[in-house]
Amino acid sequence: MINSGDTAWLLISTALVMLMTPALAFFYGGMVRRKNILSTIMMSFAILALVSVLWIIYGYSISFGPDRGGIIGALDWIGLTGVGQAPSSVYATTVPHLAFMIFQAAFAIITVALWTGAVVERIKFGALLVLGTLWLLPGGSLGMG
């Protein structure tokens, strides 16, 4: 049964976590040399887009999908197949499954965006995208929710 209070709180929390990524971009932009401000901000926004797409395609499924041997989630929810408005029977049983998925996506995004501050002015943009993709592969740092 969906609880409207739980759903509202989850969506508000999701929005607040999602707002951390642009805020982080501006924070890191203030710590670099003038010539690197835009590239630093672009890193956070590119990570936001990249992780969002990868989370929808396979990240959520291998992080929270029905597990295989208690180690990794199966690809039952690949591309969000079977993830809809009905609550999950396992996770957050009082909110829509889709709302829980986007809540977890916000944390996946901010996790990758946080370490861009460590590599700013030290890594090429393409390498950052490859590293972000590798981070979301099985064996990376999935299941951070």
N, C-alpha and C positions, 0 to 999 in steps of 0.2 A: 504494500500500500504506500503510495507516494504521500509524503508529508510536505506541505507547502512551506512551512518554516525551515525545515532542513534544506529544501531545494533552494530557497531564497538565500540562506546563509552560504551554501556551497557556491552559488553563482556570484555572490558578492566577494567571497574569498578568492574565487577564480579571477575576477576582474582585478582585485588588488594585487595578486601575484603576477598577473599578466602585465600590469602597469610597471612592475619592477624592471622589466627588460628595457623599455625606452629610458627610464630613469637611470638605469645602469649605463646605458649608452652615453647619456649626457655626463654622467659622473666620470666615466673613463675618458670621455672627450676633453674634460677639463684637466686631465692629468698628463696629456701628451703635448708634444710640440705643435705649434699652430698648423704646420703643414700636414699633420696626420689627424686632425680633428674629424674631418668628414669620413675618412676611411675607418676610424675607430667607431664612429656612430653606425656606419654602414655594416660593420661586422656584427653588431648586436641585432640589427634588423634582419640581416641575412640569416643569422642563426635562428631567429624567430621563425622565418619562413621555412627554412630547411627542416628544422626539427618538427614543425607543425605537419609538414607533408609526410615526413618519415614516420612520425608517431601515428598518423592515420593509416598509412600503408601497412606497417608491420610492428611498430614499437609498442603500441598498446596491447596487441595480441600476444607478443612474446613476454611482455611484462606482467600482464594480468589475466591472460587467457587461461583456460583449463590447463593445468600443468602436466608435464611429462616427467614422471619420476621425481617430482618435487623440486626440479632444478630450473626448468624453463617452461614458459607457456607455449602451448601449441599454436598453430596458425589458424585456429578456428575462427578468430575474429579479424582475420587479415582484411584490410580495407574497410574495417568496421562492419563486416558482415555479422548480423545478429545483434548488433549494438544499437538500441533504439530508445524509445520513450519509456518502455517498461523498466522497472527497477531490476538490477542484477540480483540473482539469487545468492551471490557470494559476497560482493562488495557493495557497501552503501545501499542497503536494501530499502531505504526510504526515499531515495532520490532517483530520477531517471538515469538510466545507465549512461546515456550520452553526456549528461551533466557531470557524472563522475569521471568519464573519460577525458573531458576537456579540463577538468580540475587537475588531473594527473598530468596532462599535456603541459599545463602552465609550469609545473615543477620541472618537467623534462627540459623545457625551453630555458628556464632561468639557470638550471644546472650547467648547461653548455655555455650560456652567455656569461656566466660568472668567471669562467676561466679565460675568457677573451682578454680580460685585463692583464693576465699574466703573459700573454703572447703579443699584446699590442706593440707595434713598432718592431717586432721581432719575427714575424711570420708573414708569408705571402697570403693573399686573400684566398686563392685556390686551395692552398694547403690547409687553411683554416676550415674550409668546407669539407675537405676530405677527412680531417681530424674529427669534425663534428659528426660526420656520417659514421665513421668508425666507432665513435663513442656510443652510438645508438644500436650498434650491432650486438648480437648475443655475445656475452663475455665482456661487454663494456660495462657501463654503470646503469643498467636497467633495473627497474623495480624500486625506484627511489621514492615511491609514494607511500 
